[in-house]
Amino acid sequence: MASPKAWLETLKKSRKTALIQDGRRKIHFILPDGRELVEEYDIKTNDLLVRKWRSKNVLGREGKWEIEVGEQFRQPASSGEADFLMESSSNPICTRKDTRQAFQWRIRNLPYPIETYSLSVDQDSKCCIIRTSNKKYYKKFVIPDMERAGLSLQQSCFTMAHSNNTLIITYKKPAEILALEKQVITEIQKTKNSKEGDMECAPS
């Protein structure tokens, strides 16, 4: 059963490799179930900057990294790529970048005023739903941290703001998450740092 304690035990049982580089502490976990997890923390503040996952497919090959926290790195298109394969720069782009006290998402390229947006929690599917009254935008998203800790989403913990064509969604972290994050920091600080270049995971 998911719980903060269970997730902490999973991390403790994982194989861990640490590297300090460019002002960041980078931790590579290989979980007991074989999944890979990479987290990057600011070395001074211990703020989480990046979290990404990778799993093997049914053929045993490594899949692509899936970004949970931080911005997806987009490589420039090769000269042979057709223009129609490129993502439009005007499409809404959702990025998660947390603060110490809250989970936070920024959805760029949303020009509509704040009163256009509504946010609701679907307890059955444990997800959040953003929609606009003009029916121009609709998005479902989950908070994996809350799922891993076995915690329910609370509508009252959400706030929204809008500025510079960006919708900012904030979810106040419950006490259980704040306590878990402190324990995780303590755990990863025990991991011996590798020399630069020794880390098992591919660079970001």
C-alpha positions in Angstrom: 0.0 0.0 0.0 1.3 3.4 -0.9 2.5 5.6 2.0 5.3 8.0 2.7 7.1 5.4 4.7 6.8 2.8 1.9 8.2 5.2 -0.7 11.1 6.1 1.6 11.9 2.4 2.1 11.9 1.9 -1.7 14.5 4.6 -2.1 16.6 3.2 0.7 16.6 -0.2 -1.0 17.6 1.2 -4.4 21.0 1.3 -5.8 22.2 4.9 -5.7 25.0 6.8 -7.4 25.7 10.5 -6.6 27.5 13.2 -8.5 28.0 16.9 -7.7 28.2 18.9 -10.9 27.5 22.5 -11.9 26.1 23.4 -8.4 23.8 20.4 -8.4 23.7 17.1 -6.5 22.6 14.5 -9.1 21.3 11.2 -7.8 20.7 8.1 -9.9 18.5 5.4 -8.4 17.9 1.9 -9.7 14.8 0.9 -7.9 14.1 -2.7 -6.8 11.6 -3.1 -9.7 14.3 -2.1 -12.2 13.1 1.4 -13.0 15.6 4.2 -13.1 15.1 7.5 -11.3 17.3 10.6 -11.6 16.9 13.6 -9.3 18.9 16.8 -9.3 19.0 19.1 -6.3 20.4 22.6 -5.8 23.6 21.9 -3.7 23.0 25.1 -1.5 19.2 25.0 -0.9 18.4 21.3 -1.5 15.5 22.4 -3.8 14.5 19.7 -6.3 15.3 20.9 -9.8 14.8 17.8 -12.0 13.1 14.4 -11.6 12.9 12.0 -14.5 12.2 8.3 -14.9 13.2 5.5 -17.4 11.9 2.0 -17.7 12.7 -0.9 -19.9 10.2 -2.0 -22.5 8.9 -5.6 -23.0 12.0 -6.4 -25.1 14.3 -5.3 -22.3 15.5 -2.2 -24.1 15.8 1.1 -22.2 13.0 3.6 -23.0 13.1 7.3 -23.2 13.5 9.5 -20.1 10.1 10.8 -18.9 10.3 14.2 -17.1 8.3 14.6 -13.9 9.9 17.8 -12.6 11.8 20.3 -14.6 11.8 21.3 -18.3 12.0 18.9 -21.1 15.3 19.4 -23.0 14.5 19.8 -26.7 17.2 19.0 -29.1 17.3 21.1 -32.3 15.8 19.4 -35.3 18.3 17.7 -37.6 18.7 19.1 -41.1 16.8 16.2 -42.5 13.7 16.6 -40.4 10.6 17.9 -42.0 9.2 21.1 -40.7 5.8 19.5 -40.1 7.3 17.3 -37.4 8.3 20.3 -35.2 6.2 21.3 -32.3 4.5 24.7 -32.7 6.0 27.3 -30.5 2.5 28.7 -29.9 1.1 25.5 -28.4 0.5 25.4 -24.6 3.6 24.0 -22.8 3.2 22.7 -19.2 6.3 22.5 -17.0 6.5 21.6 -13.3 8.8 23.5 -11.2 8.2 23.1 -7.4 8.9 25.5 -4.6 9.9 24.4 -1.1 6.3 24.7 0.2 4.3 23.8 -2.9 4.1 21.7 -6.1 3.8 24.2 -9.0 3.0 24.0 -12.7 3.4 26.7 -15.3 1.4 26.4 -18.5 2.8 28.9 -21.1 1.0 30.2 -24.2 -2.4 30.5 -22.5 -3.5 34.1 -23.2 -7.0 34.0 -21.7 -7.8 36.0 -18.5 -7.8 34.2 -15.1 -11.6 34.1 -14.9 -11.6 31.8 -18.0 -10.0 28.9 -16.1 -11.5 26.5 -13.7 -9.7 23.7 -11.8 -11.4 20.6 -10.3 -10.3 17.4 -8.5 -11.5 14.0 -9.7 -11.1 11.8 -6.6 -12.0 8.6 -8.5 -9.1 9.0 -11.0 -7.0 11.0 -8.5 -6.3 13.7 -11.0 -6.7 17.4 -11.5 -8.6 18.9 -14.4 -8.0 22.3 -15.9 -10.5 23.6 -18.4 -11.5 27.0 -19.9 -15.0 28.4 -20.3 -14.3 29.1 -23.9 -13.4 25.4 -24.5 -10.0 26.3 -25.9 -8.0 24.3 -23.4 -8.4 21.1 -21.4 -5.8 19.2 -19.4 -5.7 16.4 -16.9 -2.7 15.8 -14.7 -1.7 13.9 -11.6 0.6 14.6 -8.7 2.8 11.5 -8.6 4.3 12.6 -5.2 0.8 12.4 -3.6 0.1 9.0 -5.3 3.4 7.5 -4.0 2.6 8.8 -0.5 -0.9 7.4 -0.7 -2.4 10.9 -0.1 -5.7 12.2 -1.5 -5.9 15.5 -3.4 -7.6 18.4 -1.6 -9.4 21.0 -3.7 -8.7 23.7 -1.1 -4.9 23.3 -1.5 -5.0 24.5 -5.1 -4.5 28.2 -6.2 -4.2 29.7 -9.6 -2.7 32.9 -11.0 -2.2 34.2 -14.5 0.6 36.5 -15.8 2.4 37.0 -19.2 0.3 34.4 -21.0 1.2 31.8 -18.4 -1.2 30.0 -16.0 0.4 29.2 -12.7 -1.1 26.4 -10.7 0.1 25.8 -7.1 -0.7 23.0 -4.7 0.3 23.5 -1.1 2.4 20.5 0.1 0.8 18.7 3.1 2.8 18.1 6.2 3.3 14.4 5.3 5.1 15.4 2.0 7.3 18.1 3.7 8.4 15.5 6.3 9.0 12.9 3.6 11.1 15.3 1.5 13.3 16.1 4.5 13.9 12.3 5.1 14.8 11.8 1.4 17.3 14.6 1.5 18.9 13.0 4.6 19.0 9.7 2.8 20.6 11.0 -0.4 23.2 13.0 1.5 24.5 9.6 2.9 25.3 8.5 -0.7 29.0 8.7 -1.5 29.7 11.1 -4.3 31.3 9.7 -7.5 33.9 11.4 -9.5 32.6 13.4 -12.5 32.0 11.0 -15.3 31.4 8.0 -13.1 27.7 8.3 -12.8 25.8 5.4 -14.4 23.0 7.5 -16.0 23.1 9.4 -19.2 23.6 13.1 -18.8 20.5 15.4 -18.8 
